[in-house]
Amino acid sequence: MASTPADQGPEGLPGMAGDLWQLIIGYLKQETLDPLKGLLRFVAFGLLGSLVLGAGLVLLFLGALRLLQDETGSTFTGNLSWIPYLLTVLACAVVVALAIRARSRGQRREGV
């Protein structure tokens, strides 16, 4: 005997369609919104971390510059007053080179 919508309970076909719609919406939320929320959280923490790290490095190098200028006595005075700036820029270049090297090493491991 064939099953008719009336045999499927009080809801029938409209109830099944509503259940199907809720199932589809739940699946789409689970498979799209939840991963996107995780990705957004990952990107937000990455951006926040890079901003804090960048600000910390700026303050560190500024402190190193002031240390070279103030605590070296008369070593970097007169015509040699540019040397603390050069040393600070070189230290920044070393940090940038190390970051680029670490990034490229990570890409080689991933096979990119």
Beta strands, then each sheet from edge to edge (+ up, - down):
end
